[in-house]
Amino acid sequence: MAYNFDKYNSTYASTLNTSYDYTSVMHYESDAFSVNGSSTIETILGNFSIGQRDNMSNTDIYEVRLFYNCSSTGAVTLSPTTSSTTGLHHFILLLIVI
């Protein structure tokens, strides 16, 4: 699973000119892919809590809107749901345009 930590240049990946988002729903947790529970990812600057699967961060929402050229400024409601067959968490994003 070493490929999970491959680095990509701006030809393949873009931050859409946003700052690094430690709280992104897309960020691996600090012990991702660990076989013994030890950290596999450590932050360089400070002791940040990284990765979570509860809600999209403000930056996640902003980046989705940028990527899809959405100018909406409406309210965002995130509802975590659990699949009864897989137990995996899924997120329903409802954009209410004001």
Backbone as a ProteinNet text record, in pm:
[ID]
protein_1_A
[PRIMARY]
MAYNFDKYNSTYASTLNTSYDYTSVMHYESDAFSVNGSSTIETILGNFSIGQRDNMSNTDIYEVRLFYNCSSTGAVTLSPTTSSTTGLHHFILLLIVI
[TERTIARY]
79.7	0	84.7	210.3	298.3	251.6	182	134.1	33.4	-26.3	-120.5	-52.9	79.5	153.7	236.2	204.7	273.8	249.9	349.4	336.6	309.4	225.2	190.3	219.6	260.9	284.8	156.3	161.8	42.7	-16.9	52.8	-3.2	-116.3	-105.6	-202.2	-296	-256.4	-336.4	-334.2	-443.7	-452.4	-519.3	-468.7	-532.6	-627.5	-641.4	-726.2	-689	-559.6	-504.2	-561.7	-594.5	-640.4	-527.4	-536.8	-433.1	-447.9	-341.5	-343.4	-450.6	-530.1	-645.3	-625.3	-577.7	-557.5	-689.2	-799.3	-928.4	-1015.8	-959.2	-1036.4	-1087.9	-1207.6	-1264.3	-1183.1	-1103.2	-1020.5	-881.4	-847.4	-713.8	-707.1	-601.9	-581.3	-562.2	-603.6	-579.4	-434.2	-387.5	-245.2	-197.5	-288.9	-248.3	-298	-327.3	-376.7	-278.4	-330	-255	-152.5	-161.5	-69.1	-107.9	-8.2	-36.2	-32.3	19.5	30.4	-28	-99.2	-160.3	-68.9	56.3	150	120.4	169.2	149	222.8	155	217.4	231.4	158.7	165	182.7	281.9	304	312.5	252.4	257.6	395	440.8	571.3	562.3	456	439.8	336.1	379.7	287.2	219.5	136.7	65.6	-80.6	-109.1	-243.6	-315.5	-442.7	-526.7	-560	-530	-550.5	-647.9	-717.7	-810.3	-931.7	-1046.5	-1169.5	-1273.7	-1377.2	-1479.8	-1619.5	-1628.4	-1758.1	-1826.2	-1752	-1809.4	-1706.6	-1756.3	-1667.5	-1622	-1496.7	-1446.6	-1495.4	-1481.1	-1516.6	-1436.2	-1309.3	-1225.6	-1271.8	-1312.9	-1368.3	-1485.6	-1576.9	-1696.6	-1657.1	-1565.1	-1517.9	-1454.8	-1372.4	-1305.6	-1405.3	-1507.3	-1609.9	-1680	-1711.9	-1777.9	-1687.1	-1558.2	-1463.9	-1453	-1435.8	-1415.2	-1533	-1654	-1774.5	-1829.6	-1749.5	-1787.1	-1924.6	-1945.7	-2072.2	-2058.6	-2142.4	-2133.6	-2229.3	-2292.3	-2388.7	-2325	-2397.8	-2352.1	-2454.9	-2541.1	-2647.2	-2594.9	-2685.2	-2651.9	-2614.1	-2529.9	-2487.1	-2525.1	-2589.2	-2624.8	-2558.5	-2485.3	-2418.3	-2482.2	-2524.1	-2588.3	-2514.6	-2440.2	-2375.9	-2480.8	-2468.2	-2559.8	-2476.6	-2531.8	-2462.2	-2538.5	-2467.5	-2528.2	-2551.5	-2670.1	-2700.7	-2627.8	-2584.1	-2517.9	-2366.9	-2308.8	-2162.4	-2108.5	-2190	-2142.4	-2054.5	-2040.5	-1957.9	-2035.7	-1964.2	-2028.7	-2034	-2147	-2166.7	-2215.5	-2195	-2235.2	-2330.4	-2433.5	-2529.5	-2509.7	-2479	-2453.7	-2575.2	-2640.1	-2756.3	-2719.7	-2725.4	-2699.1	-2832.9	-2857.6	-2980.5	-2943.9	-2985.1	-2949.7	-3043.8	-2981.7	-3059.7	-3075.6
-119.2	0	126.7	114.2	230.6	333.5	288.1	380.1	480.8	451.7	545.5	675.2	673	790.4	851.6	817.1	877.1	1027.4	1100.6	1245.5	1277.8	1376.8	1417.6	1565.9	1603.1	1744.9	1810.4	1939.1	2015	1974.5	1891.5	1840.5	1742.8	1669.3	1565.8	1604.6	1696.9	1734	1884.8	1937.3	2080.9	2108.7	2208	2252.4	2367.6	2404.2	2515.5	2643.8	2657.9	2774.5	2795.9	2687.3	2695.5	2649.7	2684	2642.8	2493.4	2435.5	2294	2269.5	2166.3	2141	2012.2	2027	1911.4	1843.6	1918.3	1863.5	1815.2	1804.9	1759.8	1617.5	1594.1	1459.8	1365.4	1422.5	1344	1312.1	1371	1352.3	1220.1	1144.2	1022.4	1057.4	968.6	987.3	955.1	994.9	981.4	835.2	741.6	600.6	520.2	589	522.8	416.3	299.7	186	128.2	165.3	111.8	-32	-117.1	-254.6	-271.8	-169.6	-180.9	-61.8	26.6	142.2	262.7	249.1	361.8	461.4	583	686	652.1	675.2	661.5	798.5	897.2	1034.5	1126	1212.4	1310.5	1448.8	1547	1683.3	1742.8	1826.4	1890.8	2006	2085.1	2202.5	2176.7	2153.9	2139.1	2004	1991.5	1867.3	1884.9	1866.8	1883.6	1750.3	1754.1	1636.6	1633.2	1523.7	1517.5	1407.5	1429.7	1331.4	1311.3	1303.6	1275.7	1232.9	1166.6	1118.3	1162.9	1269	1312.8	1413.9	1513.5	1620.9	1675.2	1731.1	1803	1929.2	1964.4	2088.2	2206.6	2326.4	2446	2453.5	2413.1	2414.5	2309.8	2191.4	2089.7	2147.8	2212.7	2269.3	2378.6	2463	2571.2	2514.5	2409.7	2350.4	2283.3	2218.6	2157.9	2266.8	2376.2	2487	2547.3	2561.5	2612.2	2516.9	2389.6	2289.2	2283.5	2291.4	2283.7	2421	2525.9	2661.8	2698.9	2667.7	2694.6	2821.3	2919.4	3045.2	3049.4	2939.7	2934.5	2974.2	3047.3	3083.2	3037.6	2946.8	2898.3	2812.9	2774.2	2691.4	2551	2486.9	2350.9	2262.3	2151	2054.7	1923.4	1867.9	1739.9	1636.7	1526.6	1422	1291.1	1244.5	1113.9	1004	908	794.3	667.2	559.2	431.9	332.2	265.9	163.4	40	-16.6	-134.3	-257.8	-257	-375.6	-371.3	-252.9	-245.9	-182.2	-102.9	-33.2	85.7	116.5	229.8	358.9	464.8	594.5	663.7	721.8	799.6	937.3	1034.2	1169.4	1222.6	1284.5	1348.4	1497.6	1560.8	1704.9	1773.2	1854.8	1929.3	2076.2	2133.6	2275.3	2347	2436.1	2513	2651.1	2682.8	2809.9	2918.2	3025.2	3137.7	3240.5
0	0	0	-28.4	-30.7	-132.6	-239	-340.8	-284.5	-169.2	-107.5	-65.3	-56.9	-13	-125.3	-250.7	-364.3	-365.7	-411.5	-425.6	-571.7	-593.8	-728.5	-746.5	-866.7	-893.4	-942.1	-970.6	-1006.9	-1141.6	-1218.1	-1342.6	-1313.4	-1202.3	-1167	-1053	-971.1	-853.8	-835.6	-782.1	-759.2	-625.7	-555.7	-431.9	-460.3	-586.8	-628	-555.2	-527.8	-458.7	-318.5	-251.5	-112.8	-21.8	105.2	199.5	231.7	284.6	320.1	425	406.8	493.4	573.5	696.6	783.6	819.8	816.3	860.3	745.6	626.4	510.8	531.9	481.9	485.7	395.5	306.3	214.7	270.6	384.1	441.7	518.6	496.5	575.4	722.1	810.4	953	983.3	1100.6	1133.6	1137.2	1160	1165.8	1044.5	936.3	815.5	766.7	738.6	684.2	781.8	907.7	1008.4	1042.4	1059.9	1099.5	1251.3	1322.5	1468.1	1543.9	1474.1	1538.4	1553.4	1512.5	1519.3	1407.9	1423.5	1322.3	1193.5	1084.1	953	887.6	941.2	891.4	1011.5	1005.4	1111.6	1048.7	1115.8	1065.1	1093.2	1002.2	1018.8	1117.8	1107.2	1191.6	1300.1	1419.2	1531.1	1539.5	1639.9	1666.7	1626.1	1497.9	1445.3	1444.5	1469.2	1449.9	1301.2	1235	1090.2	1053.4	945.4	893.8	982.8	921.1	993.4	890.8	932.1	840.2	881.1	962.6	1012	921.2	874.2	793	695.9	588.2	498.2	569.9	553.2	613.3	529.6	583.4	507.4	378.1	384.9	265.1	165	211.7	121.3	42.6	113	50.2	-48.4	-8	-94.5	-222.1	-207.5	-323.1	-417.7	-365.1	-450.4	-530.8	-463.8	-533.4	-640.3	-610.6	-710.8	-829.4	-799.2	-903.4	-999.9	-945.9	-1028.5	-1067.7	-1043.1	-1080.2	-1024.6	-898.6	-831.9	-748.7	-778.1	-705.6	-586.5	-555.7	-446.4	-314.2	-235.4	-100.7	1.7	-38.4	49.6	162.5	248.8	364.6	319.4	396.2	367.4	484	455.7	559.3	526.3	619.8	599.4	690.2	631	709.1	689.7	791.6	777.1	782.8	694.3	695.7	693.7	742	743.5	658.5	569.8	487	572.4	565.2	646.7	597.2	471.8	418.3	433.1	428	431.7	558.3	628.1	746	711.9	584.7	543.1	559.4	591.3	605.2	470.6	442.8	321.8	364.6	282.1	315.6	211.4	259.6	171.8	183.9	75	74.9	14.7	94.5	47.2	40.6	-75.5	-92.4	-105	-15.2	-19.2	-69.4	-190.2	-251.3	-199.6	-150.7	-98	-208.6
[MASK]
++++++++++++++++++++++++++++++++++++++++++++++++++++++++++++++++++++++++++++++++++++++++++++++++++

